[in-house]
C-alpha cells in the first residue's frame, strides 16, 4: 500500500506532465486539434520525430524467437518538439490530430 502511494506522489510531482490542453498566450491547444491549429499557435517545431508504438507484431505469426518485430509509425504518431521560454513542449500527432501534449519545465 505504501509503495503505491509513493509511486502516485512521484507521478504527480514529475517534471514532465502530459495534459489534454496547453495554454498558449490567450489561446488553448487541446487534444483533437488539427496540425494547422498547432502550427497557428506554436509555429514551426524545433524538431519532429516518430514515436514508436509499444505494440509490435511478429511477422512470422508464431514465436518471437527468430521472427521480425514490426513497429508501425502511424500508431505511435509523430512528435513535434518546441522550445518555449523555460519549457520544452512535445505535441504528438496521430492522423493529423493532436493525441497528446507534454510540457516540461527546463
N, C-alpha and C positions, 0 to 999 in steps of 0.2 A: 504494500500500500504506500509506504513512504517513497519508494523508488518511483512510482507513478507520479506522485506529487512533485518530486524533484524534476522529473522529465517534463512535466507540464509547465512548471515555473520556468525552466530553462527555455522551452519553446516560446514562451511569452516574452522573454527578455532577449531573444536572439536579435542581432543587428539587422539582418535582412528580414523583411516582412512581406509576405505575399498578401495581396489585397484584391478586392474586386473593383476598386476605384482609386484614382490618383488625382489630387488637386494640382492643376497647372495654372497658376495665376488665379483668375476668377472663373476658369473653366474646369470641368471634371471629365477625365477619361475613365471609361468603365469597361468591364469585361463585356464583350459583344460588339464593341465599337469597331468600325471599319479601319483598314490600313490607312485610308485617306484621312480619317479623323486623327489617327496617331500622328501622321506627318503634319497635319494642320496645327496640332497642339505642341508637339515636341520637335518638329523639324526632321532633318536627315539624321539617322542614327550614327553614332561613332563607329559602330561595327555591327555586323549581322553574322549569325551562325545558326546551324541546325541543331536543335535539341533532340537528342536521341530518345526514342520511346523506350520505356523499361520493359516492354514486351517484345520478345523475339519469337521467330518461328523457325523451326528446324526444317530445312528444305528436303531432307531425306525422309521425313514423315515418321521416323522411328526414334531410336535412341539419339541423344545429343552427341554421343561419342562418335567421332568421325564425320559428323554432319556439319552443315554450314548453318550458322545463325544469321538470319536476315533481320536487319534493322530497317524500319521504314521511317523516312524523314517526315512524311506528312502527318503521321500520328503524333510525333513528338513536337512538331512545329518549328518555326523559325524564331530565334531570339534576336530582338533588336535592342542594343545597348546604348544608353545615353548617359553622359556626364552632365549633371545639373548642379551647379554650385558645389555643395558639400555632399552630394548624393550620386549614387550610380543607380539608374533605373533600367530594369530589364523588362521589356514587353514581349510576351510570347504570342506569336501569331499562328493560328491554325485556320486554313481555308479562308484567308483574307480577313479574319476577325481576331480581336484580342481574346485570348483564352486565359491569360494570367498576367498579373502585374506584380513585379517585385521591386522594392525600393530599399536601398541600403545606404545608410549614412557612412561616409568615409572620413 
